[in-house]
């Protein structure tokens, strides 16, 4: 069966790390150790993810005893979809949950429902910016999905 939305641990870590970085005052980096401790994850795994974000010019590393990572300023305006697709690839939905289409009609109600849900998820990720994330505010009531 096809996956509707897949969110790997790497994507979740990237989004959470960026949510922490976006809250920092300009020019003040966060150390890998601090981010890893806050998120309760391996510093080595986090480092690999941050290196990938740095390669894509989303974060910048700062060397030295007070070093760490900074969010590149314009990245705060990026939609979450950009970060999501960096790790997961483009969101797509084949139209049928089965490997081989078994429906007798082109308008399968389940496919229509899931396609609509997929569009809502994509719309949410397009509208929500990195700067809108707050890891300490788990309430998403302002982001109602219809």
Sine and cosine of phi, psi and omega as CSV:
sin_phi,cos_phi,sin_psi,cos_psi,sin_omega,cos_omega
0.00,0.00,0.51,-0.86,-0.02,-1.00
-0.97,0.23,0.51,-0.86,0.09,-1.00
-1.00,0.03,0.70,-0.72,0.05,-1.00
-0.97,0.23,-0.85,0.52,0.05,-1.00
-0.66,-0.75,0.74,-0.68,0.03,-1.00
-0.88,-0.48,0.79,-0.61,0.06,-1.00
-0.82,-0.57,0.95,-0.32,-0.01,-1.00
-0.98,0.19,0.22,-0.98,0.04,-1.00
-0.87,0.49,-0.60,0.80,0.01,-1.00
-0.87,0.49,-0.68,0.74,0.02,-1.00
-0.90,0.43,-0.71,0.70,0.01,-1.00
-0.87,0.49,-0.67,0.74,0.02,-1.00
-0.91,0.41,-0.70,0.71,0.00,-1.00
-0.86,0.51,-0.72,0.69,-0.01,-1.00
-0.90,0.43,-0.67,0.74,0.00,-1.00
-0.93,0.37,-0.65,0.76,0.03,-1.00
-0.89,0.46,-0.68,0.73,0.01,-1.00
-0.92,0.39,-0.56,0.83,0.05,-1.00
-0.90,0.44,-0.59,0.81,0.07,-1.00
-0.95,0.31,-0.70,0.71,-0.04,-1.00
-0.91,0.42,-0.58,0.81,-0.05,-1.00
-0.92,0.39,-0.34,0.94,-0.01,-1.00
-1.00,0.05,-0.14,0.99,-0.04,-1.00
-0.98,0.21,0.56,-0.83,0.10,-1.00
-0.88,0.48,0.50,-0.86,0.00,-1.00
-0.80,0.60,0.73,-0.69,0.04,-1.00
0.99,0.12,-0.02,1.00,-0.01,-1.00
-0.97,-0.25,0.96,-0.28,-0.03,-1.00
-0.98,0.19,0.32,-0.95,0.15,-0.99
-0.93,-0.38,0.68,-0.73,0.01,-1.00
-0.97,0.25,0.42,-0.91,0.07,-1.00
-0.87,0.50,-0.65,0.76,-0.01,-1.00
-0.87,0.49,-0.69,0.72,-0.01,-1.00
-0.91,0.42,-0.74,0.68,-0.01,-1.00
-0.89,0.47,-0.73,0.68,-0.01,-1.00
-0.87,0.49,-0.67,0.74,0.03,-1.00
-0.90,0.43,-0.67,0.74,0.01,-1.00
-0.89,0.45,-0.65,0.76,-0.04,-1.00
-1.00,0.04,-0.18,0.98,0.00,-1.00
0.92,0.38,0.67,0.74,-0.04,-1.00
-0.78,-0.63,0.14,-0.99,0.03,-1.00
-0.94,0.34,0.75,-0.66,0.05,-1.00
-0.90,0.44,-0.56,0.83,0.02,-1.00
-0.91,0.42,-0.71,0.70,0.02,-1.00
-0.89,0.45,-0.71,0.70,0.03,-1.00
-0.86,0.51,-0.68,0.74,0.00,-1.00
-0.85,0.53,-0.67,0.74,0.02,-1.00
-0.89,0.45,-0.64,0.76,0.00,-1.00
-0.93,0.37,-0.69,0.73,0.03,-1.00
-0.91,0.42,-0.58,0.81,0.06,-1.00
-0.90,0.45,-0.62,0.78,0.05,-1.00
-0.92,0.39,-0.65,0.76,0.05,-1.00
-0.91,0.42,-0.58,0.82,0.03,-1.00
-0.93,0.37,-0.64,0.77,0.04,-1.00
-0.87,0.50,-0.53,0.85,0.01,-1.00
-1.00,0.01,0.16,0.99,0.03,-1.00
0.88,0.48,0.58,0.82,0.05,-1.00
-0.99,-0.15,-0.51,0.86,0.08,-1.00
-0.76,-0.65,0.30,-0.95,0.01,-1.00
-0.77,-0.64,0.70,-0.71,0.04,-1.00
-1.00,0.02,0.56,-0.83,0.04,-1.00
-0.84,-0.54,0.85,-0.53,-0.02,-1.00
-1.00,0.10,0.32,-0.95,0.09,-1.00
0.93,-0.36,0.09,-1.00,-0.07,-1.00
-0.89,0.45,-0.45,0.89,0.05,-1.00
-0.95,-0.31,0.44,0.90,-0.04,-1.00
-0.99,0.13,-0.10,-0.99,-0.02,-1.00
0.43,-0.90,-0.66,-0.76,-0.01,-1.00
-0.79,-0.61,0.58,-0.81,0.09,-1.00
-0.87,-0.49,0.51,-0.86,0.14,-0.99
-0.99,0.15,0.75,-0.66,0.09,-1.00
-0.90,0.45,0.78,-0.63,-0.17,-0.99
-0.75,0.66,-0.73,0.68,-0.07,-1.00
-0.93,0.37,-0.29,0.96,-0.03,-1.00
-0.91,0.40,-0.45,0.90,0.02,-1.00
-0.85,0.52,-0.43,0.90,-0.02,-1.00
-1.00,0.03,-0.18,0.98,-0.03,-1.00
-0.92,0.39,0.59,-0.81,0.11,-0.99
-0.95,0.31,0.50,-0.87,0.03,-1.00
-0.86,0.52,-0.44,0.90,0.01,-1.00
-0.84,0.54,-0.60,0.80,-0.01,-1.00
-0.89,0.45,-0.69,0.72,0.01,-1.00
-0.94,0.35,-0.70,0.71,0.00,-1.00
-0.83,0.56,-0.77,0.64,-0.06,-1.00
-0.94,0.33,-0.37,0.93,0.08,-1.00
-0.88,0.48,-0.63,0.77,-0.04,-1.00
-0.99,-0.11,-0.52,0.86,-0.10,-0.99
-0.97,-0.25,-0.27,0.96,-0.12,-0.99
0.99,0.10,0.06,-1.00,-0.05,-1.00
-0.89,0.45,0.64,-0.77,0.10,-0.99
-0.96,0.28,0.78,-0.63,0.04,-1.00
-0.53,-0.85,0.38,-0.92,0.00,-1.00
-0.68,-0.73,0.82,-0.57,-0.11,-0.99
-0.96,0.27,-0.32,0.95,0.00,-1.00
0.98,-0.21,-0.30,0.95,0.04,-1.00
-0.67,-0.74,0.64,-0.77,0.00,-1.00
-0.99,0.15,-0.28,0.96,-0.01,-1.00
-1.00,0.00,0.47,-0.89,0.04,-1.00
-0.89,0.46,-0.58,0.81,0.04,-1.00
-0.86,-0.51,0.77,-0.63,-0.05,-1.00
-0.87,0.49,0.81,-0.59,-0.02,-1.00
-0.92,-0.39,-0.16,0.99,-0.03,-1.00
-0.96,0.28,0.59,-0.81,-0.02,-1.00
-0.99,0.11,-0.29,0.96,-0.01,-1.00
-0.89,-0.46,0.29,-0.96,0.04,-1.00
-0.99,0.16,-0.27,0.96,-0.07,-1.00
-0.95,-0.32,0.90,0.44,0.05,-1.00
-0.92,0.39,0.82,-0.57,-0.04,-1.00
-0.87,0.49,-0.63,0.78,0.01,-1.00
-0.92,0.40,-0.68,0.73,0.03,-1.00
-0.90,0.44,-0.64,0.77,0.04,-1.00
-0.89,0.45,-0.68,0.73,0.02,-1.00
-0.88,0.47,-0.76,0.65,-0.04,-1.00
-0.93,0.36,-0.57,0.82,0.08,-1.00
-0.89,0.45,-0.64,0.76,0.05,-1.00
-0.90,0.43,-0.68,0.73,0.03,-1.00
-0.89,0.46,-0.68,0.73,0.03,-1.00
-0.86,0.51,-0.69,0.73,0.02,-1.00
-0.89,0.46,-0.60,0.80,0.04,-1.00
-0.92,0.39,-0.64,0.77,0.02,-1.00
-0.90,0.43,-0.72,0.70,0.02,-1.00
-0.88,0.48,-0.69,0.73,0.01,-1.00
-0.87,0.49,-0.69,0.72,0.05,-1.00
-0.86,0.51,-0.72,0.69,-0.02,-1.00
-0.93,0.37,-0.48,0.88,0.06,-1.00
-0.96,0.27,-0.62,0.78,-0.08,-1.00
-0.99,0.14,-0.46,0.89,-0.06,-1.00
-1.00,0.04,0.82,-0.57,-0.02,-1.00
-1.00,-0.09,0.36,-0.93,0.06,-1.00
-0.81,0.58,-0.65,0.76,-0.03,-1.00
-0.91,0.42,-0.31,0.95,-0.01,-1.00
-0.99,0.16,-0.20,0.98,-0.05,-1.00
-0.98,0.19,0.62,-0.79,0.08,-1.00
-0.61,-0.79,0.96,-0.26,-0.07,-1.00
-0.91,0.41,-0.22,0.98,0.00,-1.00
-0.99,-0.17,-0.03,1.00,0.04,-1.00
-0.90,-0.45,1.00,-0.07,-0.07,-1.00
-0.99,0.16,-0.09,1.00,0.02,-1.00
-0.97,0.24,0.85,-0.53,0.04,-1.00
-0.95,-0.32,0.42,0.91,-0.06,-1.00
-0.89,0.46,-0.44,0.90,0.03,-1.00
-0.98,0.20,-0.13,0.99,0.02,-1.00
-0.91,-0.41,0.79,0.61,-0.03,-1.00
-0.89,0.46,0.73,-0.68,0.09,-1.00
-0.98,-0.18,0.84,-0.54,-0.03,-1.00
-0.99,0.17,0.00,0.00,0.00,0.00
